Amino acid sequence: MLTARPASAWRNRYDVALDGRPLTTWEASFWKQGGAFTLDGRRFEVRSSTWGTKSTMVDEMGGEVAAAERVGRKRWTVSYAGQTYTFRRHSMWSQRQDLYVGDNAVGYARRTSAWRREVELDLPGVPVPAQVFVLGVVIALWDAETAAVAGGS
């Protein structure tokens, strides 16, 4: 299980652990959706489209490693290493995103509490770099949703 806890109350940075062991730090971009992380000595950057519906993960050389399509829709996908993973919003009242294989929910990405920014992902069968990518995508999605609600009030 991948978990992420805010590293600071003032910055949008998360300490990421895999099964309780430190893995990386997710550093959200200040001016745009996305961010960056280092895994096994390689630096990756996550970039989002203007409207946030498409995200890509690129390596140090600028090569695309993963892509997320239709982010924020009821159903969206992540492509990584020739595999496609399908996610669906758990319900219209929930931020939780469920991982599907066929018609069966087999995993999830969710906030651990409505009041805290901690995140956990249980994505069996998804490689670790793709899981960290999904983490960055959902954090950016949730931050955008929170900003939209705050801006509308």
C-alpha positions as CSV (number, residue, x, y, z in Angstrom):
1,M,0.0,0.0,0.0
2,L,1.2,3.5,-0.9
3,T,0.6,6.2,1.6
4,A,1.3,9.9,1.4
5,R,1.4,12.4,4.3
6,P,1.8,16.2,3.9
7,A,5.4,17.1,4.7
8,S,4.4,20.6,5.7
9,A,1.2,22.5,6.4
10,W,2.5,25.4,4.2
11,R,3.7,23.6,1.1
12,N,2.0,21.1,-1.1
13,R,4.6,18.4,-0.6
14,Y,4.0,14.8,0.5
15,D,6.2,12.2,2.1
16,V,5.4,8.9,0.2
17,A,5.8,5.5,1.8
18,L,5.4,2.0,0.4
19,D,4.2,-0.5,3.0
20,G,5.4,1.8,5.7
21,R,8.9,2.4,4.3
22,P,9.9,5.8,2.9
23,L,9.8,5.8,-0.9
24,T,9.9,9.3,-2.3
25,T,8.6,12.9,-1.9
26,W,5.9,14.2,-4.1
27,E,6.5,17.9,-4.8
28,A,3.4,19.6,-6.2
29,S,4.0,22.4,-8.7
30,F,3.2,25.8,-7.3
31,W,1.8,27.5,-10.5
32,K,0.2,24.6,-12.4
33,Q,-1.3,21.2,-11.8
34,G,1.3,18.5,-11.6
35,G,4.6,18.0,-9.8
36,A,7.7,15.9,-9.5
37,F,9.3,13.0,-7.7
38,T,12.5,11.0,-7.7
39,L,12.4,7.2,-7.7
40,D,15.4,4.9,-7.7
41,G,17.6,7.8,-8.6
42,R,15.5,8.9,-11.6
43,R,13.6,12.2,-11.6
44,F,10.1,12.2,-13.0
45,E,7.8,15.2,-13.8
46,V,4.0,15.1,-14.0
47,R,2.4,17.6,-16.2
48,S,-1.2,18.4,-16.7
49,S,-3.1,19.9,-19.7
50,T,-4.6,23.3,-19.3
51,W,-8.0,21.9,-18.1
52,G,-6.4,19.1,-16.1
53,T,-8.1,16.3,-18.0
54,K,-4.9,14.8,-19.3
55,S,-1.7,14.3,-17.4
56,T,1.7,12.9,-18.5
57,M,4.7,11.6,-16.6
58,V,8.0,12.3,-18.3
59,D,11.5,11.2,-17.4
60,E,14.7,13.3,-17.2
61,M,15.1,13.2,-20.9
62,G,11.6,14.4,-21.5
63,G,10.3,11.0,-22.7
64,E,6.7,10.1,-21.9
65,V,6.6,7.3,-19.4
66,A,2.9,7.3,-18.5
67,A,-0.3,9.1,-19.4
68,A,-3.7,9.7,-17.8
69,E,-6.7,10.5,-20.0
70,R,-10.1,12.0,-19.0
71,V,-9.0,12.8,-15.5
72,G,-11.8,14.2,-13.4
73,R,-14.5,12.3,-15.4
74,K,-16.5,9.5,-14.0
75,R,-14.2,7.0,-15.8
76,W,-10.6,7.7,-16.6
77,T,-7.5,5.7,-17.6
78,V,-3.8,5.5,-16.9
79,S,-1.4,4.0,-19.5
80,Y,2.0,2.7,-18.3
81,A,4.4,0.2,-19.9
82,G,1.9,-1.0,-22.4
83,Q,-0.8,-1.6,-19.8
84,T,-4.0,0.5,-19.4
85,Y,-5.6,0.8,-15.9
86,T,-9.2,2.0,-15.6
87,F,-10.4,4.2,-12.7
88,R,-13.9,5.3,-11.7
89,R,-15.1,7.8,-9.1
90,H,-16.6,5.8,-6.3
91,S,-19.7,8.0,-6.2
92,M,-20.6,11.5,-7.0
93,W,-20.3,12.4,-3.3
94,S,-16.8,10.9,-2.9
95,Q,-13.4,11.8,-4.0
96,R,-12.3,8.2,-3.8
97,Q,-11.1,6.8,-7.2
98,D,-11.5,3.0,-7.6
99,L,-9.3,0.8,-9.8
100,Y,-11.3,-1.6,-12.0
101,V,-10.4,-4.8,-13.8
102,G,-13.4,-5.6,-16.0
103,D,-16.5,-4.9,-13.9
104,N,-14.8,-5.4,-10.5
105,A,-13.3,-2.8,-8.3
106,V,-9.9,-4.2,-7.2
107,G,-8.2,-1.2,-5.6
108,Y,-8.5,2.5,-4.8
109,A,-7.0,5.9,-4.2
110,R,-8.6,7.9,-1.4
111,R,-8.1,10.5,1.3
112,T,-7.9,8.9,4.7
113,S,-10.2,11.5,6.1
114,A,-12.4,14.3,5.0
115,W,-10.5,16.6,7.3
116,R,-6.9,15.6,6.5
117,R,-4.8,15.7,3.4
118,E,-3.3,12.2,3.9
119,V,-3.8,9.8,1.0
120,E,-3.6,6.0,0.6
121,L,-3.5,3.9,-2.6
122,D,-4.1,0.2,-2.7
123,L,-3.5,-0.6,-6.4
124,P,-2.6,-4.3,-6.7
125,G,-0.8,-5.2,-9.9
126,V,0.1,-1.6,-10.7
127,P,3.9,-1.0,-10.8
128,V,5.3,1.4,-8.2
129,P,6.2,4.2,-10.6
130,A,2.7,4.2,-12.0
131,Q,1.2,4.2,-8.5
132,V,3.2,7.4,-7.7
133,F,2.0,8.9,-11.0
134,V,-1.6,8.1,-10.0
135,L,-0.9,9.7,-6.6
136,G,0.2,12.9,-8.2
137,V,-2.7,12.9,-10.6
138,V,-5.3,12.5,-7.8
139,I,-3.7,15.0,-5.6
140,A,-3.8,17.5,-8.4
141,L,-7.4,16.6,-9.2
142,W,-8.5,17.0,-5.5
143,D,-6.6,20.3,-5.2
144,A,-8.3,21.6,-8.3
145,E,-11.7,20.5,-7.0
146,T,-11.0,22.2,-3.6
147,A,-9.9,25.4,-5.3
148,A,-13.0,25.4,-7.4
149,V,-15.3,25.0,-4.4
150,A,-13.4,27.7,-2.5
151,G,-13.5,30.1,-5.5
152,G,-17.3,29.5,-5.9
153,S,-18.2,30.4,-2.3
